């Protein structure tokens, strides 16, 4: 574990990390035993059984508390957009947030359909917004700094952005929300996510960098060259001792990524389930787990996007995405689509009859699940966090010609 450094992150984060306790292993064992007692062949609900087990364990065995869903979309601009790394101008961040607030985006449609509370968080949009019931005004500054020339945030700005997420997690818990989908909006944020992924996984930048919102070949090659230059500035080879994860975030992250990191850790400290969306929110999740591996059992991957770095991060974290729909939209849409599946898993666990209660005969004792596993076991262990996550060895690789 890389403990939070209060000088870098502020005391709120340090306190939240101290409160994160992994669920007792006996809770997962009891949940698995209950699933095996339900009126179905062993393991026949597939991954729904794994999801139900994880949910029941992180809830402390409580299945009666309502499954109250919320999605938080953190929005901020990025100074690196000035280097021409995006297909869209920076002003689109503000324009899309206005679209969220008028109900016209994909996240609005899905939130309405699935009865999910929608919260839009301005943590760093480079522009002004009028007050709105769905808007949480938490602006730290008007966009991050250009990380090609200086760190994306000052120490104070990083602490403030982390605190935004931590405080919203406190509010979510106090309002009775029990499962939090985490999404984002920010032109240029795939560049920051690619830089963080390369640093956390020691992969060359071109291996983790995708085309974002639709770059052509020329702009994609330029994006990779800019990222290599960012590494030369902040993480020159041969590398010094690995940077603290929070310092990586400060140098090459973004305001919304920092706020999502705080939200994930704050939610875990309250025992809430967190569903990461795509590449950018999973980069925040990777930083959160680098700071506090004990948060792993509270985290779900909503989907796997088309961004190559997302697949690499999910493998690093040992997260199996709930959905794989070739999406690359962001906004929390993939995480939001996964919420009804999680809710279904919990309802199946809670409402199905057992063999005993239904008067149905059970299978013979030698029966095994179709995949050959022993009943009551699962291939996934949500407490396992690869050691290399907490010891990043950044290597920039060669720029794409």
ChimeraX attribute file (.defattr): number of C-alpha atoms within 10 A of each C-alpha:
attribute: neighborCount
match mode: 1-to-1
recipient: residues
	/A:1	14
	/A:2	16
	/A:3	17
	/A:4	23
	/A:5	16
	/A:6	13
	/A:7	10
	/A:8	18
	/A:9	24
	/A:10	18
	/A:11	14
	/A:12	18
	/A:13	26
	/A:14	17
	/A:15	14
	/A:16	20
	/A:17	22
	/A:18	13
	/A:19	16
	/A:20	21
	/A:21	18
	/A:22	20
	/A:23	21
	/A:24	12
	/A:25	10
	/A:26	11
	/A:27	19
	/A:28	23
	/A:29	15
	/A:30	16
	/A:31	22
	/A:32	24
	/A:33	15
	/A:34	15
	/A:35	25
	/A:36	20
	/A:37	18
	/A:38	22
	/A:39	18
	/A:40	17
	/A:41	15
	/A:42	22
	/A:43	24
	/A:44	13
	/A:45	13
	/A:46	12
	/A:47	15
	/A:48	20
	/A:49	23
	/A:50	22
	/A:51	19
	/A:52	26
	/A:53	26
	/A:54	26
	/A:55	27
	/A:56	22
	/A:57	26
	/A:58	23
	/A:59	20
	/A:60	14
	/A:61	18
	/A:62	13
	/A:63	16
	/A:64	10
	/A:65	9
	/A:66	12
	/A:67	16
	/A:68	15
	/A:69	22
	/A:70	22
	/A:71	28
	/A:72	25
	/A:73	28
	/A:74	31
	/A:75	31
	/A:76	32
	/A:77	30
	/A:78	28
	/A:79	22
	/A:80	28
	/A:81	21
	/A:82	13
	/A:83	13
	/A:84	15
	/A:85	26
	/A:86	25
	/A:87	17
	/A:88	15
	/A:89	13
	/A:90	22
	/A:91	14
	/A:92	14
	/A:93	23
	/A:94	23
	/A:95	13
	/A:96	18
	/A:97	26
	/A:98	18
	/A:99	14
	/A:100	22
	/A:101	18
	/A:102	12
	/A:103	14
	/A:104	13
	/A:105	16
	/A:106	15
	/A:107	25
	/A:108	19
	/A:109	13
	/A:110	17
	/A:111	20
	/A:112	12
	/A:113	9
	/A:114	13
	/A:115	12
	/A:116	21
	/A:117	17
	/A:118	22
	/A:119	17
	/A:120	24
	/A:121	26
	/A:122	29
	/A:123	29
	/A:124	27
	/A:125	31
	/A:126	21
	/A:127	16
	/A:128	11
	/A:129	14
	/A:130	7
	/A:131	9
	/A:132	12
	/A:133	8
	/A:134	14
	/A:135	19
	/A:136	17
	/A:137	18
	/A:138	19
	/A:139	22
	/A:140	22
	/A:141	20
	/A:142	18
	/A:143	25
	/A:144	26
	/A:145	23
	/A:146	19
	/A:147	26
	/A:148	22
	/A:149	13
	/A:150	15
	/A:151	22
	/A:152	26
	/A:153	26
	/A:154	16
	/A:155	17
	/A:156	14
	/A:157	19
	/A:158	27
	/A:159	25
	/A:160	24
	/A:161	28
	/A:162	26
	/A:163	25
	/A:164	27
	/A:165	29
	/A:166	25
	/A:167	18
	/A:168	20
	/A:169	26
	/A:170	16
	/A:171	14
	/A:172	21
	/A:173	19
	/A:174	11
	/A:175	10
	/A:176	14
	/A:177	20
	/A:178	21
	/A:179	26
	/A:180	28
	/A:181	30
	/A:182	32
	/A:183	30
	/A:184	27
	/A:185	26
	/A:186	28
	/A:187	28
	/A:188	27
	/A:189	28
	/A:190	23
	/A:191	29
	/A:192	25
	/A:193	26
	/A:194	31
	/A:195	31
	/A:196	28
	/A:197	31
	/A:198	28
	/A:199	26
	/A:200	27
	/A:201	22
	/A:202	18
	/A:203	20
	/A:204	22
	/A:205	30
	/A:206	24
	/A:207	15
	/A:208	23
	/A:209	25
	/A:210	21
	/A:211	21
	/A:212	21
	/A:213	15
	/A:214	13
	/A:215	17
	/A:216	11
	/A:217	10
	/A:218	9
	/A:219	16
	/A:220	22
	/A:221	19
	/A:222	19
	/A:223	26
	/A:224	28
	/A:225	20
	/A:226	21
	/A:227	29
	/A:228	24
	/A:229	18
	/A:230	24
	/A:231	23
	/A:232	16
	/A:233	16
	/A:234	17
	/A:235	22
	/A:236	15
	/A:237	13
	/A:238	9
	/A:239	13
	/A:240	10
	/A:241	9
	/A:242	16
	/A:243	18
	/A:244	20
	/A:245	26
	/A:246	25
	/A:247	19
	/A:248	21
	/A:249	26
	/A:250	26
	/A:251	27
	/A:252	29
	/A:253	31
	/A:254	36
	/A:255	36
	/A:256	36
	/A:257	33
	/A:258	32
	/A:259	30
	/A:260	35
	/A:261	31
	/A:262	32
	/A:263	30
	/A:264	31
	/A:265	36
	/A:266	32
	/A:267	30
	/A:268	27
	/A:269	24
	/A:270	20
	/A:271	24
	/A:272	24
	/A:273	25
	/A:274	28
	/A:275	31
	/A:276	29
	/A:277	32
	/A:278	32
	/A:279	30
	/A:280	32
	/A:281	31
	/A:282	31
	/A:283	30
	/A:284	29
	/A:285	33
	/A:286	27
	/A:287	29
	/A:288	26
	/A:289	25
	/A:290	29
	/A:291	25
	/A:292	24
	/A:293	27
	/A:294	25
	/A:295	29
	/A:296	27
	/A:297	23
	/A:298	29
	/A:299	24
	/A:300	26
	/A:301	25
	/A:302	30
	/A:303	30
	/A:304	27
	/A:305	22
	/A:306	19
	/A:307	21
	/A:308	17
	/A:309	30
	/A:310	25
	/A:311	20
	/A:312	18
	/A:313	23
	/A:314	21
	/A:315	13
	/A:316	18
	/A:317	23
	/A:318	18
	/A:319	23
	/A:320	17
	/A:321	22
	/A:322	22
	/A:323	17
	/A:324	13
	/A:325	11
	/A:326	12
	/A:327	15
	/A:328	20
	/A:329	18
	/A:330	23
	/A:331	29
	/A:332	28
	/A:333	28
	/A:334	32
	/A:335	30
	/A:336	28
	/A:337	20
	/A:338	21
	/A:339	23
	/A:340	15
	/A:341	17
	/A:342	22
	/A:343	20
	/A:344	14
	/A:345	21
	/A:346	22
	/A:347	15
	/A:348	17
	/A:349	21
	/A:350	17
	/A:351	9
	/A:352	15
	/A:353	16
	/A:354	17
	/A:355	16
	/A:356	12
	/A:357	11
	/A:358	11
	/A:359	10
	/A:360	13
	/A:361	9
	/A:362	16
	/A:363	12
	/A:364	7
	/A:365	6
	/A:366	7
	/A:367	14
	/A:368	16
	/A:369	16
	/A:370	13
	/A:371	9
	/A:372	9
	/A:373	14
	/A:374	14
	/A:375	17
	/A:376	19
	/A:377	15
	/A:378	14
	/A:379	7
	/A:380	13
	/A:381	14
	/A:382	19
	/A:383	16
	/A:384	14
	/A:385	23
	/A:386	15
	/A:387	13
	/A:388	14
	/A:389	24
	/A:390	24
	/A:391	20
	/A:392	22
	/A:393	20
	/A:394	26
	/A:395	22
	/A:396	25
	/A:397	18
	/A:398	12
	/A:399	17
	/A:400	13
	/A:401	8
